[in-house]
Amino acid sequence: MNLSSSQRKYLRGLAHPLKPVVMIGHSGVTESVMAEVEQALNVHELIKIRFNEFKDEKTTLCTQIVEQSDAAVAGIIGHIAILYRPQRDLSKRRIRLP
């Protein structure tokens, strides 16, 4: 999924008050972390992921998460990544992109 710069800016604004729902620790990206990301994206559409470890490799880990979850990166700010995946069911979509 590709987002335009204005869409990424819009999503970063929506994500500002959100707390990180997934934490990447010393184990890295495991199956349980991916299951948590999938569940969070299904419920919220827009999530924050905090990198407690692997701070130098956060872009590669973020790319790996995006490829496995079919999401898009709205931004990486500090040690927090913002991911977006629209709800598959149109009636349940909460976020309308500009």
Residue pairs with C-beta under 8 A, 6 or more apart in sequence:
1 70
1 71
1 72
1 84
1 85
1 86
2 72
3 11
3 72
3 74
3 84
3 97
6 98
7 74
7 97
7 98
8 74
8 75
10 97
10 98
11 46
11 74
11 75
11 82
11 84
11 95
11 97
12 74
12 75
12 77
12 82
14 46
14 95
15 46
15 48
15 74
15 75
15 82
18 46
18 47
18 48
19 48
20 47
20 48
20 49
20 50
20 80
21 36
21 40
21 44
21 47
21 48
21 49
22 33
22 36
22 37
22 40
22 47
22 48
22 49
22 50
23 49
23 50
23 52
24 33
24 49
24 50
24 51
24 52
24 53
24 54
24 61
25 52
25 53
26 52
26 53
27 33
28 53
28 54
28 61
29 61
29 64
29 65
34 65
34 68
34 69
37 47
37 49
37 65
37 69
37 71
37 83
38 69
40 47
41 47
41 69
41 71
41 83
41 85
42 87
45 84
45 85
45 86
45 87
45 93
45 94
45 95
46 74
46 82
46 83
46 84
46 95
47 82
47 83
48 80
48 81
48 82
48 83
49 62
49 65
49 80
49 81
49 82
49 83
50 79
50 80
51 58
51 61
51 79
51 80
51 81
52 79
54 61
55 79
58 76
58 79
58 81
59 76
62 73
62 76
62 81
62 83
65 71
65 81
65 83
66 72
66 73
66 83
69 83
69 85
70 85
71 83
71 84
71 85
72 83
72 84
72 85
73 81
73 82
73 83
73 84
74 82
74 83
74 84
75 81
75 82
76 82
84 95
86 93
86 95
86 97
87 93
87 94
